[in-house]
């Protein structure tokens, strides 16, 4: 009597691929942020390395999606529908083979079970044809092709930079750390085997679990992209002065300010995100006043020496770390209205000799440059080159603007915008 066939998820590696399939579906069909979708999907996978693999597969498929679709369409007589499960599975299979370097036989063995009852023979044939073409130098380009809507926006906004931005998205970024004690930058760079591009910063090649790195348990550092560290750097040493950190969670800039000697009030309307902020602050041993409130409703009891507003935004500047942002619809008008309202509230919370820093992790000029030009009630305080990491310069207006195509020799940087004013 023949033995029954094993269930597909009994095969080693299939659960990770099935999770990647669910993640891709959540982003492309439902419009969910990848990090948000990953929480429930990856929870069911026991092994940490399998969870990491599922996430990496989904990220690489999203990073190279237009190019993967071009290869798939070039190997089929009849174009597969955009939402066809076979197309999605092929995207994942090709991302593994062409970007993660996994053996084709392993990709086939763990990919085709996702199409049980579906066109497995078609998927096998298309996958094999694409790999053969790739071996004949017909594979992926040197840089990812941006999705059409994104390419249209950024070609208009950054005609001289869009090619460099795309090139900066080709590989996942290195790991940036902000140090609790900038005076120990050289020491920690040596201990962790990294490099530093600014005081209080260490950059590492990505490898292993962050929690296993030296210094994590003792709270010597936290993960924060170099660009994201710039807004807090602009305010300089606190020397016991008071600063309001609006929209503060998950707390990277909050910890920077506290470590620089500011008395920090961290405000955010998300109680869940504030719990993460409290955990981060406690791990590094800093003291911060935390308030759960809507910045549009909350009234400060007294004015602050400085306000840092890291406003809600499209987050398109984080696309090299979060390629899903390139494929999600953005209500940019709604975000810009909220940003202006928050800027008005923030400008009213500073003392006569205070400073206001506005920042967004966005590559959309409407969320950055246009907002800074709109501010008239405060006097601009130009950002200077000595306030920025080496290799970055202020704009002619005295603002800070970065994009993923900058600092390519050092591993790149996120897209960010920041401006500063005073009364």
Backbone torsions as a table, in degrees:
resi	resn	phi	psi	omega
1	UNK	NA	132.7	-176.7
2	UNK	-69.8	142.1	178.2
3	UNK	-75.5	143.8	179.2
4	UNK	-66.2	148.4	178.5
5	UNK	-70.8	140.6	178.5
6	UNK	-67.0	150.7	173.2
7	UNK	-63.9	147.5	-174.8
8	UNK	-59.4	-37.3	-178.0
9	UNK	-75.3	-6.9	173.8
10	UNK	-76.0	-18.6	-180.0
11	UNK	-76.0	132.7	-177.9
12	UNK	-60.2	131.5	177.2
13	UNK	96.5	-20.4	-178.6
14	UNK	-68.0	-42.3	179.0
15	UNK	-56.6	-37.1	179.0
16	UNK	-65.7	-40.4	178.8
17	UNK	-69.4	-37.1	178.1
18	UNK	-65.6	-37.1	176.4
19	UNK	-64.2	-42.1	177.6
20	UNK	-61.1	-38.2	177.7
21	UNK	-62.4	-43.2	179.4
22	UNK	-66.5	-37.5	178.8
23	UNK	-65.1	-44.4	-179.7
24	UNK	-64.0	-39.8	178.1
25	UNK	-64.2	-40.5	-179.3
26	UNK	-62.5	-39.3	-178.7
27	UNK	-74.7	-49.5	-170.6
28	UNK	-81.6	-32.8	-177.6
29	UNK	-95.3	-41.0	-176.7
30	UNK	-98.5	-16.4	-179.4
31	UNK	78.5	21.0	-179.6
32	UNK	-76.7	145.2	168.9
33	UNK	-62.1	141.6	-176.4
34	UNK	-61.1	-43.0	-179.4
35	UNK	-61.3	-39.0	179.6
36	UNK	-68.1	-42.2	179.6
37	UNK	-67.3	-30.6	-174.5
38	UNK	-68.7	-29.9	-175.0
39	UNK	-56.8	-55.4	179.8
40	UNK	-75.7	-32.3	-175.8
41	UNK	-69.3	-44.8	-174.7
42	UNK	-81.6	-15.2	-179.1
43	UNK	-60.9	-29.5	-176.9
44	UNK	-78.8	-10.2	-179.0
45	UNK	-93.3	124.6	-171.9
46	UNK	-73.7	-46.1	-173.1
47	UNK	-81.7	134.3	179.4
48	UNK	-63.4	-38.1	-179.4
49	UNK	-68.8	-30.8	176.4
50	UNK	-71.0	-36.5	176.0
51	UNK	-63.3	-43.0	179.3
52	UNK	-64.4	-38.3	179.6
53	UNK	-65.5	-44.7	179.9
54	UNK	-58.6	-43.7	-179.5
55	UNK	-67.2	-40.9	179.8
56	UNK	-64.4	-39.9	178.3
57	UNK	-61.7	-47.4	-179.7
58	UNK	-63.2	-41.9	-179.3
59	UNK	-63.5	-44.0	-178.9
60	UNK	-69.2	-35.5	175.6
61	UNK	-62.5	-40.9	178.8
62	UNK	-71.2	-37.0	-179.0
63	UNK	-62.8	-36.3	-174.4
64	UNK	-114.6	21.7	-170.0
65	UNK	-55.2	-51.7	179.6
66	UNK	-59.1	-35.5	-179.4
67	UNK	-74.3	-37.7	175.4
68	UNK	-64.1	-40.7	178.0
69	UNK	-64.1	-36.8	178.1
70	UNK	-62.8	-42.1	178.8
71	UNK	-65.9	-41.3	179.3
72	UNK	-63.4	-46.8	-178.5
73	UNK	-64.7	-30.5	179.3
74	UNK	-75.5	-9.4	-177.8
75	UNK	-113.8	10.2	179.3
76	UNK	-124.2	142.8	176.4
77	UNK	-73.1	-37.8	178.8
78	UNK	-117.7	125.7	-175.0
79	UNK	-64.0	129.2	177.0
80	UNK	-71.2	141.3	176.0
81	UNK	-57.0	151.5	-177.4
82	UNK	-56.8	-38.2	-176.4
83	UNK	-99.4	13.8	179.4
84	UNK	-66.9	136.9	-179.2
85	UNK	-61.9	-36.0	179.8
86	UNK	-61.5	-39.1	178.1
87	UNK	-64.4	-43.6	-178.5
88	UNK	-64.0	-42.9	178.2
89	UNK	-63.6	-41.2	178.3
90	UNK	-63.8	-37.9	175.7
91	UNK	-57.3	-45.1	-179.3
92	UNK	-67.0	-42.4	179.9
93	UNK	-62.6	-44.6	-178.8
94	UNK	-69.4	-34.9	176.4
95	UNK	-61.2	-38.4	179.4
96	UNK	-67.1	-44.2	-175.8
97	UNK	-75.4	-43.2	-172.1
98	UNK	-90.1	-24.2	-177.3
99	UNK	-112.7	-38.2	-178.6
100	UNK	-95.1	-8.2	175.0
101	UNK	70.8	25.9	179.0
102	UNK	-78.6	147.0	-177.8
103	UNK	-61.5	136.7	-178.3
104	UNK	-54.8	-38.4	-178.3
105	UNK	-64.7	-36.2	178.1
106	UNK	-70.5	-37.4	178.2
107	UNK	-63.9	-42.8	179.6
108	UNK	-65.8	-44.0	-176.3
109	UNK	-64.3	-31.1	-177.9
110	UNK	-101.1	-11.8	-178.4
111	UNK	-94.6	-44.3	-177.2
112	UNK	-63.4	-32.1	175.5
113	UNK	-58.9	-19.3	177.2
114	UNK	-71.1	-12.5	-178.8
115	UNK	-112.2	30.6	177.9
116	UNK	-55.2	125.6	-177.1
117	UNK	81.2	3.7	-179.0
118	UNK	-118.2	-166.8	-174.6
119	UNK	-78.2	67.1	-177.8
120	UNK	-66.2	-38.9	-179.7
121	UNK	-64.0	-40.0	177.8
122	UNK	-62.1	-47.5	-178.7
123	UNK	-61.4	-42.7	178.7
124	UNK	-60.1	-44.2	-178.6
125	UNK	-66.4	-43.3	179.7
126	UNK	-65.1	-44.8	179.2
127	UNK	-58.3	-46.9	-179.0
128	UNK	-64.9	-40.2	-179.9
129	UNK	-65.9	-40.2	179.6
130	UNK	-66.3	-41.8	179.4
131	UNK	-64.9	-38.0	176.9
132	UNK	-63.3	-42.7	177.3
133	UNK	-64.4	-37.6	178.9
134	UNK	-64.0	-38.1	177.7
135	UNK	-66.8	-23.2	176.5
136	UNK	-93.5	23.5	177.8
137	UNK	68.1	34.1	176.9
138	UNK	-116.7	30.8	-174.4
139	UNK	-92.0	-140.2	-177.1
140	UNK	-76.1	150.6	176.0
141	UNK	-72.9	176.1	-179.4
142	UNK	-69.0	-31.2	179.6
143	UNK	-126.9	147.7	178.5
144	UNK	-63.4	145.8	171.8
145	UNK	-83.4	125.7	-179.8
146	UNK	-70.3	145.8	173.5
147	UNK	-54.8	149.9	-170.6
148	UNK	-55.5	-46.1	-177.6
149	UNK	-65.3	-41.3	178.8
150	UNK	-65.0	-44.0	-179.6
151	UNK	-61.0	-39.9	179.8
152	UNK	-64.2	-45.7	-179.1
153	UNK	-63.8	-48.4	-172.9
154	UNK	-76.9	-25.6	174.6
155	UNK	-66.6	-31.6	176.1
156	UNK	-77.3	-45.1	-176.1
157	UNK	-74.1	-41.3	-172.7
158	UNK	-132.1	61.7	-175.6
159	UNK	-58.4	-30.0	-178.9
160	UNK	-90.1	-5.0	-174.8
161	UNK	-119.4	-14.6	-169.7
162	UNK	-62.0	-36.0	178.5
163	UNK	-66.3	-41.7	178.2
164	UNK	-67.3	-37.1	178.1
165	UNK	-61.7	-47.5	178.7
166	UNK	-59.6	-41.0	179.2
167	UNK	-63.2	-34.7	179.9
168	UNK	-70.5	-11.3	-179.8
169	UNK	-94.8	-0.1	-170.3
170	UNK	-64.8	-31.4	-178.4
171	UNK	-132.5	152.5	174.7
172	UNK	-58.8	145.6	-174.4
173	UNK	-76.0	163.6	172.5
174	UNK	-70.3	179.1	-177.7
175	UNK	-101.5	121.1	178.1
176	UNK	-101.7	137.5	177.8
177	UNK	-121.8	139.3	169.8
178	UNK	-103.2	134.5	-174.7
179	UNK	-93.9	142.9	174.9
180	UNK	-65.2	-34.4	-179.1
181	UNK	-122.6	96.9	-179.4
182	UNK	-58.8	-23.0	179.6
183	UNK	-64.6	-17.3	-178.6
184	UNK	-102.7	23.3	-176.7
185	UNK	-58.9	-49.7	-178.8
186	UNK	-61.9	-42.5	-179.8
187	UNK	-59.9	-48.7	-177.0
188	UNK	-71.6	-32.6	175.6
189	UNK	-61.2	-40.7	178.9
190	UNK	-70.8	-44.3	-177.6
191	UNK	-64.3	-35.4	-177.4
192	UNK	-94.6	-5.4	-179.8
193	UNK	70.8	35.0	-177.7
194	UNK	-115.4	-169.2	176.8
195	UNK	-126.5	162.7	179.9
196	UNK	-125.3	136.4	177.7
197	UNK	-110.9	-0.3	178.7
198	UNK	-169.0	156.7	175.3
199	UNK	-57.5	134.9	-179.3
200	UNK	80.9	11.9	-178.5
201	UNK	-127.6	139.0	172.9
202	UNK	-135.8	134.6	178.9
203	UNK	-114.2	130.8	-178.9
204	UNK	-123.7	153.1	167.2
205	UNK	-69.4	143.2	-178.4
206	UNK	-71.0	129.2	177.2
207	UNK	-167.1	127.8	173.3
208	UNK	70.7	-174.5	-178.3
209	UNK	-78.5	134.0	-179.7
210	UNK	-59.4	-38.0	-177.1
211	UNK	-63.5	-19.0	-179.0
212	UNK	-88.8	-7.4	-179.0
213	UNK	-73.2	145.7	178.1
214	UNK	-59.5	135.5	177.6
215	UNK	97.0	-14.7	-179.1
216	UNK	-66.8	-51.7	-175.5
217	UNK	-62.2	-33.7	-178.7
218	UNK	-86.1	-1.0	176.3
219	UNK	73.2	31.7	-177.9
220	UNK	-77.0	-16.7	-175.4
221	UNK	-160.2	170.1	172.4
222	UNK	-143.0	158.7	-178.7
223	UNK	-78.9	128.7	-179.8
224	UNK	-163.9	122.7	179.1
225	UNK	-59.1	147.1	-177.2
226	UNK	-55.8	-41.7	180.0
227	UNK	-63.4	-37.9	-178.9
228	UNK	-67.2	-19.3	179.9
229	UNK	-82.9	-12.8	-174.3
230	UNK	-66.0	-46.9	-175.8
231	UNK	-54.6	-44.2	179.2
232	UNK	-69.3	-33.5	177.5
233	UNK	-59.4	-33.0	-175.7
234	UNK	-62.9	-26.6	-178.3
235	UNK	-82.2	-13.8	174.7
236	UNK	69.3	-163.2	-179.1
237	UNK	-65.5	140.9	-178.3
238	UNK	-81.2	-38.5	179.4
239	UNK	51.8	39.5	176.3
240	UNK	83.0	0.0	179.6
241	UNK	-75.1	166.0	-174.4
242	UNK	-101.1	135.3	178.6
243	UNK	-132.5	140.7	175.4
244	UNK	-103.7	121.1	178.1
245	UNK	-102.8	102.4	-178.1
246	UNK	-86.8	143.4	-177.0
247	UNK	55.1	52.2	-163.4
248	UNK	-79.2	-32.9	-173.7
249	UNK	-64.7	145.1	8.8
250	UNK	-88.1	2.8	166.1
251	UNK	112.5	8.2	-179.9
252	UNK	-59.7	-47.9	-179.6
253	UNK	-72.4	-33.5	175.5
254	UNK	-56.3	-47.3	-179.1
255	UNK	-67.6	-37.7	175.6
256	UNK	-57.2	-48.0	-177.2
257	UNK	-64.4	-44.6	179.5
258	UNK	-63.4	-41.2	179.4
259	UNK	-66.6	-25.3	179.8
260	UNK	-86.7	5.5	174.1
261	UNK	94.4	13.4	175.9
262	UNK	-85.3	148.4	166.4
263	UNK	-86.6	109.1	-167.0
264	UNK	-102.0	130.9	165.2
265	UNK	-107.4	114.2	-177.7
266	UNK	-101.9	119.9	-176.6
267	UNK	-120.6	134.0	176.0
268	UNK	-155.0	148.4	-177.6
269	UNK	-86.9	-10.3	-179.2
270	UNK	-92.9	109.5	178.8
271	UNK	-63.7	-36.2	-179.8
272	UNK	-64.9	-45.3	180.0
273	UNK	-68.4	-31.2	177.6
274	UNK	-68.6	-29.8	175.5
275	UNK	-62.5	-39.7	176.6
276	UNK	-64.9	-40.6	178.2
277	UNK	-60.4	-44.9	179.9
278	UNK	-61.1	-41.5	178.4
279	UNK	-62.4	-43.2	180.0
280	UNK	-64.4	-45.4	-179.5
281	UNK	-63.4	-41.2	179.8
282	UNK	-64.8	-38.8	-178.5
283	UNK	-62.9	-37.3	-177.8
284	UNK	-91.3	-0.2	173.1
285	UNK	72.5	37.5	179.5
286	UNK	-110.6	160.3	-179.1
287	UNK	-111.4	125.9	-176.6
288	UNK	-142.6	140.3	170.9
289	UNK	-84.6	125.5	-175.9
290	UNK	-114.0	129.5	180.0
291	UNK	-127.6	126.5	175.0
292	UNK	-94.5	107.3	-178.3
293	UNK	-164.8	158.9	174.9
294	UNK	-82.8	122.1	-177.3
295	UNK	-60.3	-24.0	178.8
296	UNK	-78.0	-13.8	-179.3
297	UNK	-112.4	-28.6	-172.9
298	UNK	-72.5	141.5	177.2
299	UNK	-119.4	123.9	177.9
300	UNK	-71.2	146.3	178.8
301	UNK	-76.8	-22.4	176.1
302	UNK	-152.5	163.3	-176.9
303	UNK	-79.5	160.7	-175.4
304	UNK	-112.2	155.7	175.4
305	UNK	-71.2	-25.8	178.5
306	UNK	-156.0	152.4	173.6
307	UNK	-130.6	131.5	173.3
308	UNK	-111.7	117.5	178.6
309	UNK	-111.4	101.0	172.8
310	UNK	-94.4	89.2	-164.6
311	UNK	-74.4	150.6	170.8
312	UNK	-56.7	137.6	-175.7
313	UNK	-154.0	-177.8	-179.1
314	UNK	-69.5	-19.2	-179.8
315	UNK	63.1	21.0	-179.6
316	UNK	-65.7	-20.0	177.8
317	UNK	-68.6	-15.6	180.0
318	UNK	-93.3	16.5	-170.7
319	UNK	-64.0	-22.8	178.5
320	UNK	-74.1	-25.3	175.6
321	UNK	-96.1	-29.1	-177.1
322	UNK	-128.9	74.8	-175.6
323	UNK	-62.8	-14.0	178.2
324	UNK	-63.1	-25.3	-178.4
325	UNK	-64.3	-21.1	179.3
326	UNK	-73.3	-16.8	-172.7
327	UNK	-114.6	3.0	-179.5
328	UNK	-104.3	144.1	178.1
329	UNK	-67.2	141.0	-176.9
330	UNK	-119.2	123.4	172.4
331	UNK	-84.6	75.6	-172.3
332	UNK	-67.1	-36.0	-179.9
333	UNK	-62.2	-45.7	178.8
334	UNK	-62.3	-40.1	178.9
335	UNK	-65.6	-42.6	-179.1
336	UNK	-65.1	-38.5	176.2
337	UNK	-61.9	-43.7	179.0
338	UNK	-64.6	-41.2	-179.5
339	UNK	-61.3	-41.6	179.5
340	UNK	-67.1	-39.5	177.9
341	UNK	-63.6	-41.5	178.4
342	UNK	-67.2	-36.7	176.7
343	UNK	-61.7	-40.8	177.4
344	UNK	-62.1	-45.7	179.6
345	UNK	-63.9	-42.7	-178.3
346	UNK	-65.2	-39.1	-177.4
347	UNK	-66.2	-23.7	178.7
348	UNK	-86.9	-0.9	-176.6
349	UNK	-102.4	2.3	-177.8
350	UNK	-105.2	150.7	178.3
351	UNK	-68.9	172.1	-177.4
352	UNK	-60.1	-32.1	179.8
353	UNK	-106.6	21.8	-174.9
354	UNK	-85.1	178.0	179.4
355	UNK	-127.7	144.7	173.5
356	UNK	-122.5	126.5	173.7
357	UNK	-113.6	127.5	176.3
358	UNK	-111.3	135.9	-178.2
359	UNK	-146.3	148.7	172.3
360	UNK	-144.0	142.5	175.5
361	UNK	-91.3	60.9	-173.0
362	UNK	-131.4	148.5	172.7
363	UNK	-101.5	9.5	-179.5
364	UNK	-92.4	117.6	-178.5
365	UNK	-58.1	-29.4	178.3
366	UNK	-63.7	-24.4	179.1
367	UNK	-93.8	-13.9	-176.9
368	UNK	-117.7	-85.5	-174.5
369	UNK	-57.9	-42.6	-178.7
370	UNK	-65.5	-35.9	178.8
371	UNK	-68.9	-40.8	179.5
372	UNK	-65.0	-39.2	179.0
373	UNK	-67.9	-24.5	-178.4
374	UNK	-74.8	-27.7	-176.8
375	UNK	-69.2	120.0	-179.4
376	UNK	-121.8	-20.8	-174.1
377	UNK	-73.0	-20.0	-178.1
378	UNK	-116.3	156.5	177.2
379	UNK	-88.4	133.7	-179.6
380	UNK	-64.7	141.2	172.7
381	UNK	-115.1	103.0	-174.3
382	UNK	-61.5	138.1	173.9
383	UNK	-79.0	138.4	-178.4
384	UNK	-110.5	158.8	-175.9
385	UNK	-60.7	-32.9	-177.4
386	UNK	-73.1	-7.9	175.5
387	UNK	-89.7	-6.7	-173.8
388	UNK	-111.4	156.1	174.3
389	UNK	-59.0	154.0	-179.0
390	UNK	-57.0	136.1	178.9
391	UNK	94.8	-6.9	178.9
392	UNK	-113.6	143.8	-178.8
393	UNK	-131.0	152.9	176.4
394	UNK	-68.0	161.5	173.0
395	UNK	-75.7	166.2	177.1
396	UNK	-57.5	-25.3	178.8
397	UNK	-80.9	-6.2	-177.1
398	UNK	86.9	21.6	177.8
399	UNK	-102.4	171.3	173.7
400	UNK	-110.1	127.7	175.9
401	UNK	-138.0	125.2	175.0
402	UNK	-125.8	160.5	174.2
403	UNK	-146.9	164.1	-174.4
404	UNK	-64.0	-10.0	178.0
405	UNK	-88.2	-3.7	-179.0
406	UNK	-87.4	155.3	-178.0
407	UNK	52.9	46.2	-175.9
408	UNK	-63.3	-34.9	-178.9
409	UNK	-69.6	-23.7	-179.3
410	UNK	-96.5	-0.6	178.7
411	UNK	109.4	4.0	174.5
412	UNK	85.6	-176.2	-175.7
413	UNK	-160.8	154.5	177.4
414	UNK	-71.0	163.8	173.1
415	UNK	-83.5	128.0	-177.1
416	UNK	-148.3	156.0	172.5
417	UNK	-134.2	141.4	175.3
418	UNK	-149.4	145.9	174.8
419	UNK	-142.9	159.2	-175.5
420	UNK	-136.9	143.3	178.9
421	UNK	-137.3	165.9	171.5
422	UNK	-142.1	163.3	178.2
423	UNK	-81.6	NA	NA
